[in-house]
Amino acid sequence: MSILTLNCGSSSVKYAVYDEETGDFGCRGIVERVGEEHARLRHQGRGEERTEERDCPDHRAAVRWVLDTLTGAAWATEVVRFP
């Protein structure tokens, strides 16, 4: 099983995914400038590193962006397992 950690600040959402059994790091990232037109997501994991920009009006949109990033990534089936 994987563990998703979230740290929501006033204008950012940080996240990380860990393997529950081993504690191994899977990926991490941050959505910066939440509430602004040009928010930025920086994502790192499994040798992948990328940055995206889009409008992000609130924290709900930021968390959705994080979840979309995690479940849409090619490695998601190995890192994030949903029942």
VOKE-132180 format. One record per residue: residue number from 1; y, z, x of N, C-alpha, C, CB in turn. Coordinates in nm, 2 decimals, padded with zeros to 4 digits. Atoms other than C-alpha are relative to their C-alpha. Glycine has a CB too. Example, Ala and Ser with C-alpha at 12.3 -4.5 7.8 and 13.67 -1.06 7.14 Angstrom:
BEGIN
REC  vexti     n_y     n_z     n_x    ca_y    ca_z    ca_x     c_y     c_z     c_x    cb_y    cb_z    cb_x
REC      1  -00.12   00.00   00.09  -00.45   00.78   01.23   00.12   00.00   00.09   00.00   00.12  -00.10
REC      2  -00.11   00.00  -00.09  -00.11   00.71   01.37   00.11   00.08  -00.08   00.05  -00.14   00.04
//
This chain:
BEGIN
REC  vexti     n_y     n_z     n_x    ca_y    ca_z    ca_x     c_y     c_z     c_x    cb_y    cb_z    cb_x
REC      1  -00.12   00.00   00.08   00.00   00.00   00.00   00.12   00.00   00.09   00.00   00.12  -00.10
REC      2  -00.13   00.00  -00.07   00.36  -00.06   00.11   00.10   00.09  -00.06   00.05  -00.15   00.01
REC      3  -00.10  -00.09   00.05   00.65   00.17   00.08   00.14  -00.07   00.02   00.00   00.14   00.07
REC      4  -00.13   00.06  -00.01   01.00   00.03   00.01   00.10   00.12  -00.01   00.03  -00.10  -00.12
REC      5  -00.11  -00.10  -00.01   01.29   00.26   00.11   00.13  -00.07  -00.03   00.00   00.08   00.13
REC      6  -00.13   00.05   00.02   01.64   00.20  -00.02   00.10   00.11   00.03   00.01  -00.04  -00.15
REC      7  -00.11  -00.08  -00.02   01.97   00.35   00.09   00.12  -00.07  -00.05   00.01   00.04   00.16
REC      8  -00.11   00.06   00.07   02.25   00.27  -00.14   00.13   00.07   00.03  -00.02  -00.01  -00.15
REC      9  -00.14  -00.06  -00.03   02.61   00.33  -00.01   00.10  -00.05  -00.10   00.04  -00.03   00.14
REC     10  -00.11   00.04   00.09   02.94   00.26  -00.17   00.02  -00.15  -00.01   00.13   00.06   00.04
REC     11  -00.01   00.15   00.00   02.94  -00.11  -00.07  -00.12  -00.07   00.08   00.13  -00.04   00.07
REC     12   00.12   00.06  -00.07   02.59  -00.17   00.09  -00.13   00.06  -00.06   00.01   00.03   00.15
REC     13   00.14  -00.04   00.03   02.22  -00.15   00.02  -00.08  -00.03   00.12  -00.06  -00.07  -00.13
REC     14   00.09   00.01  -00.11   01.99  -00.09   00.32  -00.14   00.01  -00.05   00.03   00.10   00.11
REC     15   00.14  -00.01   00.05   01.62  -00.14   00.28  -00.10  -00.02   00.12  -00.03  -00.11  -00.10
REC     16   00.10   00.02  -00.10   01.30  -00.12   00.48  -00.14   00.01  -00.07   00.01   00.11   00.12
REC     17   00.13  -00.01   00.05   00.93  -00.17   00.41  -00.10   00.04   00.11  -00.04  -00.14  -00.06
REC     18   00.10  -00.06  -00.10   00.65   00.03   00.58  -00.14   00.00  -00.06   00.04   00.14   00.04
REC     19   00.14  -00.01   00.04   00.27   00.03   00.56  -00.02   00.15  -00.02  -00.10  -00.06   00.10
REC     20   00.02  -00.14   00.03   00.18   00.36   00.39  -00.11   00.07   00.09  -00.05   00.02  -00.14
REC     21   00.11  -00.06  -00.08  -00.14   00.42   00.59   00.03   00.01   00.15  -00.13  -00.08  -00.01
REC     22  -00.02   00.00  -00.14  -00.02   00.33   00.94   00.15   00.04   00.03  -00.03  -00.13   00.06
REC     23  -00.14  -00.02  -00.02   00.36   00.38   00.90   00.06  -00.11   00.08   00.01   00.13   00.08
REC     24  -00.05   00.12  -00.07   00.40   00.04   01.07   00.12  -00.06  -00.08  -00.11  -00.10   00.02
REC     25  -00.11   00.06   00.05   00.73  -00.13   01.01  -00.03  -00.14  -00.05   00.12  -00.01   00.10
REC     26   00.03   00.14   00.05   00.71  -00.45   00.79   00.13  -00.08   00.01  -00.05   00.01  -00.14
REC     27  -00.12   00.08   00.00   01.07  -00.56   00.75   00.12   00.10  -00.03   00.00  -00.12  -00.10
REC     28  -00.12  -00.08   00.04   01.43  -00.43   00.70   00.11  -00.09  -00.02   00.03   00.11   00.11
REC     29  -00.12   00.08   00.02   01.77  -00.55   00.60   00.11   00.08  -00.06  -00.03  -00.12  -00.08
REC     30  -00.11  -00.06   00.06   02.10  -00.48   00.45   00.08  -00.11  -00.08   00.10   00.06   00.11
REC     31  -00.09   00.08   00.07   02.32  -00.62   00.18   00.14   00.07   00.02  -00.04  -00.01  -00.16
REC     32  -00.13  -00.05  -00.03   02.68  -00.58   00.29   00.11  -00.05  -00.10   00.04  -00.02   00.14
REC     33  -00.11   00.04   00.08   03.01  -00.61   00.09  -00.04  -00.01  -00.15   00.05  -00.13   00.05
REC     34   00.04  -00.01   00.14   02.85  -00.52  -00.25   00.13   00.01  -00.08  -00.10   00.11  -00.03
REC     35  -00.12  -00.01   00.08   03.11  -00.58  -00.52   00.10  -00.11   00.03   00.06   00.13   00.00
REC     36  -00.09   00.10  -00.05   03.27  -00.87  -00.34  -00.06  -00.14  -00.02   00.04   00.02   00.15
REC     37   00.05   00.14   00.02   03.24  -01.25  -00.38  -00.09  -00.05   00.11   00.12  -00.09  -00.01
REC     38   00.08   00.05  -00.12   03.10  -01.31  -00.03  -00.08   00.11   00.06   00.09  -00.07   00.10
REC     39   00.09  -00.10  -00.06   02.84  -01.04   00.01  -00.10  -00.07   00.10  -00.08   00.07  -00.11
REC     40   00.10   00.06  -00.10   02.59  -01.09   00.30  -00.12   00.08   00.00   00.07   00.00   00.14
REC     41   00.13  -00.07  -00.02   02.22  -01.01   00.33  -00.05  -00.04   00.13  -00.10  -00.05  -00.12
REC     42   00.06   00.02  -00.14   02.08  -00.97   00.68  -00.14   00.05  -00.02   00.08   00.06   00.11
REC     43   00.15  -00.03   00.02   01.69  -00.97   00.68  -00.07  -00.02   00.13  -00.06  -00.08  -00.12
REC     44   00.09   00.01  -00.12   01.45  -00.90   00.97  -00.14   00.04  -00.03   00.06   00.08   00.11
REC     45   00.13  -00.04   00.01   01.08  -00.89   00.97  -00.10  -00.11   00.04  -00.03   00.03  -00.15
REC     46   00.11   00.09  -00.05   00.76  -01.05   01.12   00.05  -00.12   00.07  -00.08  -00.04  -00.12
REC     47  -00.05   00.11  -00.08   00.96  -01.25   01.36   00.10  -00.09  -00.07  -00.11  -00.08   00.05
REC     48  -00.10   00.08   00.08   01.19  -01.38   01.09   00.13   00.08   00.00  -00.05  -00.02  -00.14
REC     49  -00.13  -00.06   00.01   01.56  -01.31   01.10   00.09  -00.11  -00.07   00.06   00.04   00.14
REC     50  -00.09   00.10   00.07   01.81  -01.47   00.85   00.11   00.08  -00.06  -00.08  -00.08  -00.10
REC     51  -00.12  -00.05   00.07   02.15  -01.42   00.69   00.03  -00.09  -00.11   00.11   00.01   00.10
REC     52  -00.05   00.08   00.12   02.26  -01.54   00.35   00.12   00.06  -00.05  -00.11   00.00  -00.11
REC     53  -00.12  -00.05   00.07   02.58  -01.51   00.16   00.00  -00.05  -00.15   00.13  -00.05   00.07
REC     54  -00.01   00.04   00.14   02.64  -01.51  -00.22   00.09   00.11  -00.07  -00.13  -00.01  -00.07
REC     55  -00.07  -00.10   00.08   02.84  -01.33  -00.49  -00.09   00.11  -00.03   00.07  -00.07  -00.13
REC     56   00.09  -00.12   00.03   02.71  -00.98  -00.55   00.09   00.10  -00.07  -00.06   00.06   00.13
REC     57  -00.10  -00.08   00.07   02.91  -00.81  -00.82  -00.02   00.16   00.00   00.01  -00.04  -00.14
REC     58   00.03  -00.14   00.01   02.73  -00.47  -00.82  -00.13   00.03   00.07   00.00   00.04  -00.14
REC     59   00.12  -00.05  -00.07   02.44  -00.26  -00.68  -00.13  -00.06  -00.07   00.00   00.15   00.01
REC     60   00.11   00.06   00.07   02.21  -00.39  -00.95  -00.03  -00.14   00.06   00.02  -00.01  -00.15
REC     61   00.02   00.14  -00.06   02.26  -00.75  -00.82  -00.05   00.01   00.14   00.13  -00.07  -00.01
REC     62   00.04  -00.01  -00.14   02.22  -00.63  -00.46  -00.15   00.04   00.01   00.08   00.11   00.07
REC     63   00.14  -00.04   00.00   01.88  -00.46  -00.54  -00.09  -00.12  -00.04  -00.02   00.12  -00.09
REC     64   00.07   00.12   00.05   01.77  -00.77  -00.73  -00.01  -00.10   00.12   00.07  -00.07  -00.12
REC     65   00.00   00.09  -00.11   01.86  -00.98  -00.42  -00.10   00.04   00.10   00.14  -00.01   00.06
REC     66   00.09  -00.06  -00.09   01.66  -00.75  -00.20  -00.15  -00.03  -00.05   00.02   00.15   00.02
REC     67   00.14   00.02   00.05   01.35  -00.77  -00.43  -00.03  -00.15   00.00   00.00   00.05  -00.14
REC     68   00.02   00.14   00.00   01.39  -01.15  -00.46  -00.03  -00.05   00.15   00.12  -00.08  -00.05
REC     69   00.03   00.03  -00.14   01.40  -01.17  -00.08  -00.14   00.04   00.04   00.11   00.06   00.09
REC     70   00.13  -00.05  -00.03   01.09  -00.96  -00.04  -00.11  -00.07  -00.06  -00.01   00.15  -00.03
REC     71   00.11   00.06   00.07   00.88  -01.12  -00.30   00.00  -00.15   00.02   00.01   00.03  -00.15
REC     72   00.00   00.15  -00.02   00.99  -01.48  -00.22  -00.03  -00.04   00.14   00.14  -00.05  -00.04
REC     73   00.03   00.04  -00.14   00.92  -01.46   00.15  -00.14  -00.04   00.02   00.04   00.12   00.09
REC     74   00.13   00.06  -00.03   00.62  -01.64   00.29  -00.10   00.12   00.04   00.00  -00.10   00.11
REC     75   00.09  -00.11  -00.04   00.48  -01.31   00.43  -00.01   00.11  -00.10   00.06   00.06   00.13
REC     76  -00.01  -00.10   00.10   00.54  -01.11   00.12  -00.14   00.05  -00.05   00.08  -00.04  -00.13
REC     77   00.13  -00.05   00.05   00.18  -01.10   00.01  -00.07   00.09   00.10  -00.09  -00.12  -00.02
REC     78   00.06  -00.09  -00.10   00.09  -00.93   00.34   00.08   00.14   00.00   00.00  -00.06   00.14
REC     79  -00.08  -00.12  -00.01   00.38  -00.68   00.33   00.02   00.07  -00.13   00.13  -00.03   00.06
REC     80  -00.03  -00.06   00.13   00.46  -00.62  -00.03  -00.11  -00.03  -00.10   00.14  -00.05  -00.06
REC     81   00.11   00.03   00.09   00.16  -00.58  -00.26   00.04   00.07  -00.14  -00.13   00.06   00.05
REC     82  -00.03  -00.05   00.14   00.23  -00.55  -00.64  -00.12  -00.01  -00.08   00.12  -00.07  -00.06
REC     83   00.12   00.01   00.09  -00.04  -00.47  -00.89   00.00  -00.11  -00.10  -00.03   00.13  -00.07
//
